[in-house]
Amino acid sequence: MSVLQKKKTLEGLQLSVSQQKIEDVMSVEGSFIGDNFVLDQKGMSIQGSYQQYDTQHSHMSVEEELNLEECQRQFNNLELKTDKDGFKIPLTKKQVQEQQDKIKEQKKIEKQQQNILQNQQYDLQQLCTIQISEVKCIQLLGSGSSGTVQRGIHEKTGLELALKYINLHTDDQFKKQINLELNTLIHCNSEHIIKCYGACFDQGKITIALEYMDMGTLGDLVKKFSRIPEVIIGIITHQVLKGLEYLHKTMKVIHRDIKPSNLLVNSSGIVKIADFGVSGKINHTLSTKNSWVGTVQYMSPERLQGNNYSSDTDLWALGITILELALGKMPFQGMGYWELINSITQGNIPQLPDEYSDELRDLLNILLQKESGNRSNATDLLNHPFVQDYVDIEPSYFVKWIQKGNH
């Protein structure tokens, strides 16, 4: 059996979610997916993986043959040097070996990244038999052009969920974004990233079952309390940086839309990053992007100018978010489009009110550097004096402050 035939055979298998694409989710109406399981409409588990296919025609596994084929393809596409007459100069044995070693090293790195995802464990067992029909929606949490989010309760277990309904468009880019969001959410295993329990396709909609965050968003808090005190900003900043560190270092993902409405809080005072619909995978060889997605007011100068950007674009957005918490309003509120663009790329950023500390001013000065290379990274910023001042404060203090403000 040829490698191509084996690939076609593999396409017929129901893959585990770590390898599954959105097309697979959309292929079975009413199915609910979670980690390493797919439930059909009767709750029966359907599983499959590359390892379940055993070829009798080769001592190599299908995956090994496909990897070998890819290595050969890359090697065959190598550009050879030419002499002065335009003839290609053959590689020496040493050069061939060096190129082969580079290809093998690249495949090794990719394999390591896959293993990071595949080895993670997720707390999904309580939802293994859940059907969407068993979830009762009790409250509309939000709506937009692409869908709605509702609070729901699984009637058998009493578990509260946030159900994100996404209208399925035929646009390929939109499908790609949903695919990326699902893959990112399901593979994340961090206290500061919203938990995803699974997804379902039914009646032309994708439904994503997410962890319900009962204290709302930071955007809600700004509207309710106006200026947020420094101690609360410190607690929030530490947690968001932990989430960004995980996304950037472990998941190799740029969120690209960090803002108050995408930072959620639960009744334990834990802050979690949500909404990965416009996130982007960091290419390990380039580590930069130049696409235009996200919310303009929180975009970094390099993105607005159409330049390449990397993970520290999320740090700029965090800086604008912190500034918004301190000011009680969006820093560029009331500006027209071009005035906004000019202010972010060339103008001065609004300053903190006088009551905030020099340590916080210094942190913002780092986060809001117009040159992206000067913004440091999430790991280093976790050691900044301002952040360290609030590391030992229990998140529950955050909840007590919210509850006190409600009376």
Backbone hydrogen bonds in HBPLUS format (Angstrom, degrees):
<---DONOR---> <-ACCEPTOR-->    atom                        ^
c    i                          cat <-CA-CA->   ^        H-A-AA   ^      H-
h    n   atom  resd res      DA  || num        DHA   H-A  angle D-A-AA Bond
n    s   type  num  typ     dist DA aas  dist angle  dist       angle   num
A0006-LYS N   A0002-SER O   2.96 MM   4  6.27 153.9  2.03 148.2 156.0     1
A0007-LYS N   A0003-VAL O   2.89 MM   4  6.18 149.4  1.98 146.0 154.4     2
A0008-LYS N   A0004-LEU O   3.03 MM   4  6.35 153.8  2.10 145.6 152.1     3
A0009-THR N   A0005-GLN O   2.91 MM   4  6.21 153.0  1.99 146.1 153.8     4
A0010-LEU N   A0006-LYS O   2.89 MM   4  6.15 153.9  1.96 147.8 154.8     5
A0011-GLU N   A0007-LYS O   3.02 MM   4  6.31 142.2  2.16 142.1 152.2     6
A0012-GLY N   A0009-THR O   3.08 MM   3  5.45 147.1  2.20 105.4 114.9     7
A0013-LEU N   A0010-LEU O   3.00 MM   3  5.37 158.3  2.04 111.4 118.3     8
A0019-GLN N   A0016-SER O   2.93 MM   3  5.78 163.9  1.96 127.2 132.4     9
A0024-ASP N   A0021-LYS O   2.94 MM   3  5.44 133.9  2.16 110.1 121.5    10
A0025-VAL N   A0021-LYS O   3.37 MM   4  6.85 150.9  2.46 144.1 152.0    11
A0026-MET N   A0022-ILE O   2.95 MM   4  6.22 152.5  2.02 150.8 158.3    12
A0027-SER N   A0024-ASP O   3.19 MM   3  5.11 154.6  2.26  98.1 105.8    13
A0031-SER N   A0028-VAL O   3.35 MM   3  5.82 160.4  2.39 132.6 131.2    14
A0030-GLY N   A0201-PHE O   2.66 MM 171  5.72 160.2  1.70 157.4 164.5    15
A0032-PHE N   A0039-LEU O   3.18 MM   7  5.30 147.2  2.29 136.1 145.4    16
A0039-LEU N   A0032-PHE O   3.05 MM   7  5.30 170.1  2.06 146.9 149.9    17
A0033-ILE N   A0199-ALA O   2.91 MM 166  5.36 163.0  1.94 149.8 154.9    18
A0199-ALA N   A0033-ILE O   3.15 MM 166  5.36 132.6  2.39 125.1 138.5    19
A0034-GLY N   A0037-PHE O   3.25 MM   3  5.65 171.2  2.26 152.7 152.3    20
A0046-ILE N   A0038-VAL O   2.79 MM   8  5.26 158.9  1.83 157.6 164.6    21
A0040-ASP N   A0044-MET O   3.06 MM   4  5.54 158.8  2.11 147.4 152.5    22
A0043-GLY N   A0040-ASP O   2.94 MM   3  5.27 164.1  1.96 116.3 120.3    23
A0052-GLN N   A0049-SER O   3.03 MM   3  5.48 151.8  2.12 111.0 118.9    24
A0053-TYR N   A0050-TYR O   3.12 MM   3  5.73 161.1  2.16 116.6 122.3    25
A0065-GLU N   A0061-SER O   2.97 MM   4  6.30 157.5  2.02 150.8 156.9    26
A0066-LEU N   A0062-VAL O   2.84 MM   4  6.10 160.3  1.88 153.9 159.5    27
A0067-ASN N   A0063-GLU O   2.88 MM   4  6.07 155.6  1.94 145.0 152.0    28
A0068-LEU N   A0064-GLU O   2.85 MM   4  6.06 155.2  1.91 145.2 152.5    29
A0069-GLU N   A0065-GLU O   2.79 MM   4  6.04 157.8  1.84 148.5 154.9    30
A0070-GLU N   A0066-LEU O   2.90 MM   4  6.15 154.1  1.97 145.2 152.0    31
A0071-CYS N   A0067-ASN O   2.88 MM   4  6.16 157.8  1.93 149.3 155.5    32
A0072-GLN N   A0068-LEU O   2.88 MM   4  6.14 159.9  1.92 151.9 157.5    33
A0073-ARG N   A0069-GLU O   2.89 MM   4  6.12 154.7  1.96 145.2 152.7    34
A0074-GLN N   A0070-GLU O   2.91 MM   4  6.17 164.0  1.93 153.4 156.8    35
A0075-PHE N   A0071-CYS O   2.88 MM   4  6.08 157.1  1.93 146.9 153.9    36
A0076-ASN N   A0072-GLN O   2.84 MM   4  6.04 157.6  1.89 151.0 156.7    37
A0077-ASN N   A0073-ARG O   3.13 MM   4  6.32 134.1  2.35 140.1 151.7    38
A0077-ASN N   A0074-GLN O   3.21 MM   3  5.19 132.7  2.45  93.4 106.0    39
A0078-LEU N   A0075-PHE O   3.20 MM   3  5.39 165.8  2.22 108.9 112.3    40
A0089-ILE N   A0081-LYS O   2.65 MM   8  5.58 171.6  1.66 161.9 161.8    41
A0083-ASP N   A0087-PHE O   2.82 MM   4  5.52 153.5  1.89 150.2 155.4    42
A0086-GLY N   A0083-ASP O   2.98 MM   3  5.34 162.6  2.01 115.0 119.2    43
A0096-VAL N   A0092-THR O   2.88 MM   4  6.16 159.5  1.92 155.6 161.5    44
A0097-GLN N   A0093-LYS O   2.97 MM   4  6.17 160.3  2.01 145.5 150.5    45
A0098-GLU N   A0094-LYS O   2.94 MM   4  6.20 155.3  2.00 146.9 153.8    46
A0099-GLN N   A0095-GLN O   2.94 MM   4  6.16 160.0  1.98 150.7 155.4    47
A0100-GLN N   A0096-VAL O   2.91 MM   4  6.15 160.4  1.95 150.8 156.7    48
A0101-ASP N   A0097-GLN O   2.88 MM   4  6.05 153.8  1.95 147.1 154.4    49
A0102-LYS N   A0098-GLU O   2.99 MM   4  6.26 150.9  2.08 144.0 151.5    50
A0103-ILE N   A0099-GLN O   3.03 MM   4  6.34 159.4  2.07 151.3 156.0    51
A0104-LYS N   A0100-GLN O   2.92 MM   4  6.17 162.1  1.95 150.6 155.7    52
A0105-GLU N   A0101-ASP O   2.87 MM   4  6.04 153.2  1.95 145.4 153.0    53
A0106-GLN N   A0102-LYS O   2.92 MM   4  6.17 153.2  1.99 146.6 153.7    54
A0107-LYS N   A0103-ILE O   2.96 MM   4  6.26 159.8  2.00 150.4 155.6    55
A0108-LYS N   A0104-LYS O   2.89 MM   4  6.09 144.5  2.01 141.2 151.7    56
A0109-ILE N   A0105-GLU O   2.97 MM   4  6.26 154.1  2.03 147.8 153.5    57
A0110-GLU N   A0106-GLN O   3.03 MM   4  6.33 162.4  2.06 150.4 154.9    58
A0111-LYS N   A0107-LYS O   2.91 MM   4  6.08 152.8  1.98 143.3 151.0    59
A0112-GLN N   A0108-LYS O   2.94 MM   4  6.19 153.2  2.01 146.8 153.9    60
A0113-GLN N   A0109-ILE O   3.02 MM   4  6.33 154.5  2.09 149.1 155.7    61
A0114-GLN N   A0110-GLU O   3.00 MM   4  6.32 151.1  2.09 144.6 152.5    62
A0115-ASN N   A0111-LYS O   2.91 MM   4  6.17 153.7  1.98 148.0 155.4    63
A0116-ILE N   A0112-GLN O   3.06 MM   4  6.35 146.0  2.18 144.9 153.1    64
A0118-GLN N   A0114-GLN O   2.93 MM   4  6.21 165.4  1.95 154.1 158.6    65
A0119-ASN N   A0115-ASN O   2.91 MM   4  5.83 148.0  2.02 148.4 153.7    66
A0120-GLN N   A0117-LEU O   3.35 MM   3  5.64 157.7  2.40 106.0 112.4    67
A0124-LEU N   A0122-TYR O   3.03 MM   2  5.67 127.0  2.32 106.6  91.3    68
A0127-LEU N   A0124-LEU O   2.96 MM   3  5.64 158.9  2.01 120.9 127.7    69
A0128-CYS N   A0125-GLN O   3.12 MM   3  5.20 170.6  2.13 113.9 114.6    70
A0130-ILE N   A0127-LEU O   3.19 MM   3  5.16 168.8  2.20 108.9 112.2    71
A0134-GLU N   A0131-GLN O   2.78 MM   3  5.34 156.1  1.84 116.3 124.5    72
A0135-VAL N   A0132-ILE O   3.03 MM   3  5.39 165.5  2.05 114.1 118.6    73
A0155-GLU N   A0134-GLU O   3.16 MM  21  6.11 163.0  2.20 166.2 163.5    74
A0136-LYS N   A0153-ILE O   2.92 MM  17  5.30 165.2  1.94 149.8 145.8    75
A0153-ILE N   A0136-LYS O   2.91 MM  17  5.30 151.5  1.99 136.6 144.2    76
A0138-ILE N   A0151-ARG O   2.87 MM  13  5.88 164.3  1.89 156.6 161.6    77
A0151-ARG N   A0139-GLN O   2.71 MM  12  5.09 163.8  1.74 159.3 163.5    78
A0141-LEU N   A0149-VAL O   2.78 MM   8  5.41 152.9  1.85 145.2 152.4    79
A0142-GLY N   A0149-VAL O   3.21 MM   7  5.21 143.3  2.35 146.5 142.8    80
A0149-VAL N   A0142-GLY O   2.83 MM   7  5.21 158.5  1.87 151.3 148.2    81
A0144-GLY N   A0147-GLY O   2.81 MM   3  5.45 151.4  1.89 169.5 176.6    82
A0167-ASN N   A0146-SER O   2.83 MM  21  5.70 159.8  1.87 157.4 164.3    83
A0148-THR N   A0165-TYR O   3.00 MM  17  5.25 133.8  2.22 134.7 148.1    84
A0165-TYR N   A0148-THR O   2.75 MM  17  5.25 155.1  1.81 158.7 166.3    85
A0150-GLN N   A0163-LEU O   2.87 MM  13  5.18 160.6  1.91 143.9 148.5    86
A0163-LEU N   A0150-GLN O   2.71 MM  13  5.18 160.6  1.75 166.5 164.1    87
A0152-GLY N   A0161-LEU O   2.84 MM   9  5.11 168.7  1.85 147.2 148.6    88
A0161-LEU N   A0152-GLY O   2.80 MM   9  5.11 165.1  1.83 148.0 149.6    89
A0154-HIS N   A0159-LEU O   2.93 MM   5  5.31 166.8  1.95 151.1 154.2    90
A0158-GLY N   A0154-HIS O   2.65 MM   4  5.24 151.9  1.73 167.5 172.9    91
A0162-ALA N   A0210-LEU O   2.88 MM  48  5.01 165.8  1.90 141.2 143.5    92
A0210-LEU N   A0162-ALA O   2.88 MM  48  5.01 165.9  1.90 148.2 151.3    93
A0164-LYS N   A0208-ILE O   2.92 MM  44  5.04 172.8  1.92 149.6 150.6    94
A0208-ILE N   A0164-LYS O   2.91 MM  44  5.04 161.4  1.94 139.5 144.9    95
A0166-ILE N   A0206-ILE O   2.80 MM  40  5.12 163.1  1.83 154.7 160.2    96
A0206-ILE N   A0166-ILE O   2.99 MM  40  5.12 164.8  2.01 149.9 151.1    97
A0168-LEU N   A0204-GLY O   3.23 MM  36  5.83 159.2  2.28 157.9 156.4    98
A0175-LYS N   A0171-ASP O   3.12 MM   4  6.49 157.4  2.17 151.5 157.8    99
A0176-LYS N   A0172-ASP O   2.92 MM   4  6.13 152.3  2.00 145.1 153.2   100
A0177-GLN N   A0173-GLN O   3.00 MM   4  6.31 147.9  2.11 143.5 151.4   101
A0178-ILE N   A0174-PHE O   3.07 MM   4  6.41 156.9  2.12 149.8 155.4   102
A0179-ASN N   A0175-LYS O   2.88 MM   4  6.10 162.3  1.91 151.8 157.1   103
A0180-LEU N   A0176-LYS O   2.95 MM   4  6.16 158.2  1.99 146.1 151.7   104
A0181-GLU N   A0177-GLN O   2.90 MM   4  6.12 157.1  1.95 146.5 153.0   105
A0182-LEU N   A0178-ILE O   2.91 MM   4  6.14 167.0  1.93 157.1 159.6   106
A0183-ASN N   A0179-ASN O   2.97 MM   4  6.15 170.8  1.98 153.1 156.0   107
A0184-THR N   A0180-LEU O   2.88 MM   4  5.94 161.3  1.91 149.0 154.7   108
A0185-LEU N   A0181-GLU O   2.93 MM   4  6.02 171.8  1.93 152.8 155.5   109
A0186-ILE N   A0182-LEU O   2.93 MM   4  5.98 172.8  1.94 156.7 159.2   110
A0187-HIS N   A0183-ASN O   3.18 MM   4  6.07 149.3  2.28 137.9 145.5   111
A0188-CYS N   A0184-THR O   3.14 MM   4  6.17 123.1  2.48 141.7 154.8   112
A0188-CYS N   A0185-LEU O   3.28 MM   3  5.34 147.2  2.39  99.5 108.8   113
A0193-ILE N   A0190-SER O   3.27 MM   3  5.38 164.2  2.30 113.8 111.8   114
A0273-ILE N   A0192-HIS O   2.90 MM  81  6.17 163.2  1.93 135.4 134.3   115
A0194-ILE N   A0273-ILE O   3.00 MM  79  5.87 172.7  2.01 154.4 152.0   116
A0211-GLU N   A0195-LYS O   2.86 MM  16  5.21 148.6  1.96 158.5 158.6   117
A0197-TYR N   A0209-ALA O   2.79 MM  12  5.41 164.5  1.81 159.9 164.3   118
A0209-ALA N   A0198-GLY O   3.00 MM  11  5.52 159.9  2.04 144.6 151.0   119
A0200-CYS N   A0207-THR O   2.80 MM   7  5.08 147.2  1.90 144.7 155.2   120
A0207-THR N   A0200-CYS O   2.73 MM   7  5.08 168.6  1.75 159.2 162.6   121
A0202-ASP N   A0205-LYS O   3.01 MM   3  5.51 163.0  2.04 156.6 161.4   122
A0205-LYS N   A0202-ASP O   3.07 MM   3  5.51 152.4  2.15 113.3 121.6   123
A0216-GLY N   A0213-MET O   3.36 MM   3  6.05 167.3  2.38 121.1 122.8   124
A0215-MET N   A0265-VAL O   3.01 MM  50  5.19 144.1  2.15 146.1 145.7   125
A0265-VAL N   A0216-GLY O   2.87 MM  49  5.73 157.8  1.92 171.2 174.0   126
A0220-ASP N   A0217-THR O   3.10 MM   3  5.20 125.5  2.41  95.8 108.7   127
A0221-LEU N   A0217-THR O   3.29 MM   4  6.72 150.5  2.38 141.4 148.8   128
A0218-LEU N   A0263-LEU O   2.93 MM  45  5.85 144.6  2.06 164.3 174.9   129
A0222-VAL N   A0218-LEU O   3.03 MM   4  6.33 154.4  2.09 150.1 156.0   130
A0219-GLY N   A0260-PRO O   3.27 MM  41  4.56 136.5  2.47  99.1  93.3   131
A0223-LYS N   A0219-GLY O   3.21 MM   4  6.44 161.1  2.24 146.1 150.4   132
A0224-LYS N   A0220-ASP O   3.04 MM   4  6.25 145.4  2.16 142.3 152.3   133
A0225-PHE N   A0221-LEU O   2.77 MM   4  5.79 171.1  1.77 159.6 161.3   134
A0226-SER N   A0222-VAL O   2.87 MM   4  4.80 138.3  2.05 131.5 137.1   135
A0228-ILE N   A0325-LEU O   2.88 MM  97  5.44 155.2  1.94 146.9 151.9   136
A0232-ILE N   A0229-PRO O   3.12 MM   3  5.59 125.0  2.44 109.3 121.9   137
A0233-ILE N   A0229-PRO O   3.09 MM   4  6.42 157.1  2.15 150.7 157.9   138
A0234-GLY N   A0230-GLU O   2.83 MM   4  6.08 151.2  1.91 151.6 159.8   139
A0235-ILE N   A0231-VAL O   3.12 MM   4  6.41 154.6  2.19 142.4 147.8   140
A0236-ILE N   A0232-ILE O   2.97 MM   4  6.19 163.4  2.00 152.1 156.7   141
A0237-THR N   A0233-ILE O   2.81 MM   4  5.93 167.0  1.83 151.8 155.8   142
A0238-HIS N   A0234-GLY O   3.13 MM   4  6.22 166.6  2.15 149.2 152.1   143
A0239-GLN N   A0235-ILE O   3.37 MM   4  6.56 161.2  2.41 143.2 147.6   144
A0240-VAL N   A0236-ILE O   2.94 MM   4  6.19 163.9  1.97 160.8 165.6   145
A0241-LEU N   A0237-THR O   2.97 MM   4  6.07 162.8  2.00 152.1 156.9   146
A0242-LYS N   A0238-HIS O   3.12 MM   4  6.34 145.9  2.24 138.7 147.8   147
A0243-GLY N   A0239-GLN O   3.03 MM   4  6.37 153.9  2.10 145.9 152.5   148
A0244-LEU N   A0240-VAL O   2.85 MM   4  6.16 157.8  1.90 152.1 158.4   149
A0245-GLU N   A0241-LEU O   2.81 MM   4  5.93 153.8  1.88 144.7 152.1   150
A0246-TYR N   A0242-LYS O   3.14 MM   4  6.36 157.1  2.20 143.0 148.2   151
A0247-LEU N   A0243-GLY O   3.00 MM   4  6.30 161.8  2.03 148.7 153.7   152
A0248-HIS N   A0244-LEU O   2.83 MM   4  5.93 172.9  1.83 156.7 158.7   153
A0249-LYS N   A0245-GLU O   2.92 MM   4  5.80 165.6  1.94 148.3 153.2   154
A0250-THR N   A0246-TYR O   2.96 MM   4  5.22 139.7  2.12 127.2 139.7   155
A0251-MET N   A0246-TYR O   3.11 MM   5  6.54 159.5  2.16 154.7 160.7   156
A0252-LYS N   A0247-LEU O   2.84 MM   5  5.94 101.7  2.47 138.3 158.4   157
A0253-VAL N   A0247-LEU O   2.85 MM   6  5.26 171.2  1.85 136.2 139.3   158
A0282-ILE N   A0252-LYS O   2.67 MM  30  5.19 175.3  1.67 151.9 150.4   159
A0254-ILE N   A0280-GLY O   2.75 MM  26  5.17 172.4  1.76 163.4 164.9   160
A0280-GLY N   A0254-ILE O   2.79 MM  26  5.17 163.0  1.82 154.6 160.6   161
A0262-ASN N   A0259-LYS O   2.95 MM   3  5.49 157.3  2.00 120.7 128.1   162
A0263-LEU N   A0260-PRO O   3.23 MM   3  5.32 165.6  2.25 110.6 111.7   163
A0274-ALA N   A0262-ASN O   2.91 MM  12  5.18 157.4  1.96 161.9 159.1   164
A0264-LEU N   A0272-LYS O   2.87 MM   8  5.22 158.9  1.91 160.9 157.2   165
A0272-LYS N   A0264-LEU O   2.79 MM   8  5.22 157.2  1.84 146.7 154.3   166
A0266-ASN N   A0270-ILE O   3.17 MM   4  5.66 145.8  2.29 142.8 153.0   167
A0269-GLY N   A0266-ASN O   2.94 MM   3  5.50 165.0  1.96 121.5 125.4   168
A0279-SER N   A0276-PHE O   3.22 MM   3  5.05 171.0  2.23 105.6 107.9   169
A0287-SER N   A0283-ASN O   2.61 MM   4  4.86 137.3  1.79 136.8 151.8   170
A0289-LYS N   A0309-TYR O   2.63 MM  20  5.15 142.2  1.77 140.1 153.5   171
A0309-TYR N   A0289-LYS O   2.61 MM  20  5.15 138.0  1.78 139.6 153.8   172
A0298-TYR N   A0295-THR O   3.05 MM   3  5.83 153.3  2.13 124.6 131.7   173
A0299-MET N   A0296-VAL O   3.01 MM   3  5.14 167.0  2.03 113.7 117.8   174
A0303-ARG N   A0300-SER O   3.11 MM   3  5.43 127.4  2.40 105.7 118.7   175
A0304-LEU N   A0300-SER O   3.14 MM   4  6.49 162.6  2.17 157.5 162.4   176
A0305-GLN N   A0301-PRO O   2.99 MM   4  6.16 140.4  2.15 146.9 157.8   177
A0307-ASN N   A0302-GLU O   2.81 MM   5  5.12 149.4  1.90 171.8 167.0   178
A0306-GLY N   A0303-ARG O   3.00 MM   3  5.07 159.3  2.05 105.0 111.0   179
A0313-THR N   A0310-SER O   3.03 MM   3  5.99 164.1  2.06 129.4 132.1   180
A0314-ASP N   A0311-SER O   3.03 MM   3  5.83 153.9  2.10 121.4 126.7   181
A0316-TRP N   A0312-ASP O   3.21 MM   4  6.58 149.3  2.30 142.2 148.2   182
A0317-ALA N   A0313-THR O   3.24 MM   4  6.53 162.9  2.28 142.1 146.1   183
A0318-LEU N   A0314-ASP O   2.94 MM   4  6.21 145.2  2.07 138.3 148.0   184
A0319-GLY N   A0315-LEU O   2.93 MM   4  6.22 151.9  2.01 145.1 152.4   185
A0319-GLY N   A0316-TRP O   2.98 MM   3  5.01 113.5  2.43  95.3 111.6   186
A0320-ILE N   A0316-TRP O   2.99 MM   4  6.43 154.7  2.06 155.0 161.4   187
A0321-THR N   A0317-ALA O   2.94 MM   4  6.14 151.9  2.02 142.4 150.9   188
A0322-ILE N   A0318-LEU O   2.85 MM   4  6.14 159.7  1.89 155.6 159.8   189
A0323-LEU N   A0319-GLY O   3.02 MM   4  6.21 160.2  2.06 146.2 151.9   190
A0324-GLU N   A0320-ILE O   2.91 MM   4  6.15 147.7  2.02 142.6 151.5   191
A0325-LEU N   A0321-THR O   2.99 MM   4  6.33 151.4  2.08 148.6 156.1   192
A0326-ALA N   A0322-ILE O   3.03 MM   4  6.33 153.5  2.10 149.5 156.5   193
A0327-LEU N   A0323-LEU O   2.87 MM   4  6.04 155.3  1.93 149.6 156.6   194
A0328-GLY N   A0324-GLU O   2.83 MM   4  5.61 141.5  1.98 140.8 150.2   195
A0333-GLN N   A0330-MET O   3.05 MM   3  5.18 151.3  2.13 127.1 123.4   196
A0335-MET N   A0332-PHE O   3.32 MM   3  6.00 159.7  2.36 139.5 139.5   197
A0340-LEU N   A0336-GLY O   2.84 MM   4  5.96 153.1  1.91 152.4 160.1   198
A0341-ILE N   A0337-TYR O   2.97 MM   4  6.32 160.8  2.01 152.0 156.7   199
A0342-ASN N   A0338-TRP O   2.97 MM   4  6.07 162.4  2.00 143.2 148.1   200
A0343-SER N   A0339-GLU O   2.92 MM   4  6.07 154.7  1.98 145.0 152.0   201
A0344-ILE N   A0340-LEU O   3.07 MM   4  6.30 160.1  2.11 155.1 159.3   202
A0345-THR N   A0341-ILE O   3.01 MM   4  6.13 165.9  2.03 152.2 156.5   203
A0346-GLN N   A0342-ASN O   2.81 MM   4  5.49 156.4  1.86 143.9 150.8   204
A0347-GLY N   A0342-ASN O   3.00 MM   5  6.19 143.3  2.14 139.2 144.9   205
A0347-GLY N   A0343-SER O   3.10 MM   4  4.06 118.6  2.50  93.8 109.3   206
A0356-TYR N   A0353-PRO O   3.35 MM   3  6.23 173.5  2.36 126.4 128.4   207
A0361-ARG N   A0357-SER O   3.17 MM   4  6.47 154.2  2.24 140.1 147.6   208
A0362-ASP N   A0358-ASP O   2.86 MM   4  6.09 150.5  1.95 145.6 153.4   209
A0363-LEU N   A0359-GLU O   3.03 MM   4  6.33 155.9  2.09 145.6 151.6   210
A0364-LEU N   A0360-LEU O   2.98 MM   4  6.24 165.4  2.01 152.6 155.9   211
A0365-ASN N   A0361-ARG O   2.90 MM   4  6.08 146.3  2.02 141.6 151.5   212
A0366-ILE N   A0362-ASP O   3.13 MM   4  6.47 140.3  2.29 142.2 151.5   213
A0366-ILE N   A0363-LEU O   3.08 MM   3  5.24 127.6  2.36  98.0 111.3   214
A0367-LEU N   A0363-LEU O   2.95 MM   4  6.28 167.4  1.96 156.3 159.2   215
A0368-LEU N   A0364-LEU O   2.86 MM   4  5.81 153.9  1.93 149.4 155.0   216
A0374-ASN N   A0371-GLU O   2.99 MM   3  5.77 166.3  2.01 126.6 131.1   217
A0375-ARG N   A0372-SER O   3.16 MM   3  5.68 165.7  2.18 125.5 124.9   218
A0381-LEU N   A0377-ASN O   2.97 MM   4  6.14 160.2  2.01 157.3 163.8   219
A0382-LEU N   A0378-ALA O   3.09 MM   4  6.26 131.3  2.33 142.6 153.0   220
A0382-LEU N   A0379-THR O   3.31 MM   3  5.42 140.0  2.48  96.9 107.5   221
A0383-ASN N   A0380-ASP O   2.99 MM   3  5.56 156.2  2.05 112.6 120.2   222
A0384-HIS N   A0381-LEU O   3.03 MM   3  4.99 165.1  2.05 105.6 109.2   223
A0387-VAL N   A0384-HIS O   3.03 MM   3  5.40 113.2  2.49 109.5 124.6   224
A0388-GLN N   A0384-HIS O   2.93 MM   4  6.14 167.1  1.94 163.4 167.8   225
A0389-ASP N   A0385-PRO O   3.07 MM   4  6.18 139.7  2.24 143.1 151.8   226
A0390-TYR N   A0387-VAL O   3.06 MM   3  5.69 154.8  2.12 115.7 122.5   227
A0391-VAL N   A0388-GLN O   3.45 MM   3  5.17 166.7  2.47 100.1 103.8   228
A0393-ILE N   A0390-TYR O   3.38 MM   3  5.42 160.1  2.42 102.5 108.3   229
A0397-TYR N   A0394-GLU O   2.99 MM   3  5.80 160.6  2.03 123.5 128.3   230
A0398-PHE N   A0395-PRO O   2.87 MM   3  5.37 135.7  2.07 112.8 124.0   231
A0400-LYS N   A0396-SER O   2.99 MM   4  6.34 158.9  2.04 151.7 157.4   232
A0401-TRP N   A0397-TYR O   2.99 MM   4  6.23 152.0  2.07 145.5 152.7   233
A0402-ILE N   A0398-PHE O   3.08 MM   4  6.44 153.2  2.16 145.2 152.4   234
A0403-GLN N   A0399-VAL O   2.85 MM   4  6.11 168.2  1.86 158.0 160.9   235
A0404-LYS N   A0400-LYS O   2.86 MM   4  5.97 152.4  1.94 144.4 152.2   236
A0405-GLY N   A0401-TRP O   3.09 MM   4  6.26 149.5  2.19 140.7 148.3   237
A0406-ASN N   A0402-ILE O   3.14 MM   4  6.45 124.4  2.47 139.0 153.6   238
A0406-ASN N   A0403-GLN O   3.15 MM   3  5.10 140.0  2.32  93.8 105.3   239
A0407-HIS N   A0404-LYS O   3.29 MM   3  5.63 161.4  2.32 106.7 112.2   240
